[in-house]
Amino acid sequence: MTRYGFHASHEQIAPRQLLADVQRAEQAGFEAAMCSDHFSPWSRRQGHSAFAWSWLGAALATTRLTFGTVCAPGQRYHPAVVAQAIATLGSMFPGRFWAALGSGEASNEHITGERWQPKEIRTRRLEECVDVIRGLLRGEEVSHDGLVTVDRARLWEVPDPPPRLVGPAVSLDSAARVAAWSDGMVTVNQRPETLRSMVETHRTAGGTGPLALQVHLSWAPSETEAEQVAHGQWRSNVFGEPLAWDLETVDAFEVASQDVTVEKVRTVVDVSSDLGWHRDRLHEYAALGFDEIYLHHVGQSQERFIDEFGEHVLPQLKEH
């Protein structure tokens, strides 16, 4: 049976409020949570970007939910530091934490001053980081000299069980490639036929473990308000590869998105004032084979969304 979770967007909401939001989500019936890990928001309109790893400790300690985060080792984070962060949360909260490891976005990684590498190099660097992190989580002493350098690193807190390392994917190529190393896959809402192909591609390539889907949505009592929320908060997030991965600053995203229409936003955000429509859409996603679905209401105010979905949507989804 599919589990339904809450996505905590650090780019949009201050950490104290976001902690209260995820606690409210648990009380409303959400069964799990995940969060972003950004140094920068996508736009000035979003306006936040707290340190996810500090927040995760508080969120795990004050709820009973499982949590995951999407992290990019290799440039902003050294893989040994990522391994230590994963191991610490895994040791404190056994079986309740997973990390999705991606190749990153320039908007977060440019802060180091290092060159932003082409996609293939970033992907190979990620795969080296995964090997390093897995070795450290096994308690091994790890040295590595390649696209990342590690000198005799060892973790002195080794989690049991080791947290899952999940592969994030937004294309068929990445769905197949992460199958070689991941304990599952996480992706974002797209057309159902595209998602079906991604699931099939990942499984055919040998991918195992749970499949997770993050669903960007906008709900409000009126269609006009739902559209305004989606367009106001998420129009900087409609771009695909390479633009979304290569733009470096909030101002660059602002310029790129100044002519984005509501209709374009609707291609990446499920927008409706009809709770039944959202319920049916989520049920359709679940039928594609996703084990976990994380709901991300793209507005900055979460309380109304949490309460309405907790009362009118989640109970019906859990019946299936």
Order of alpha helices (4+ residues) and beta strands (2+ residues): beta-alpha-beta-alpha-beta-alpha-beta-alpha-alpha-beta-beta-beta-alpha-beta-alpha-beta-alpha-alpha-alpha-alpha-beta-alpha-beta-alpha-alpha
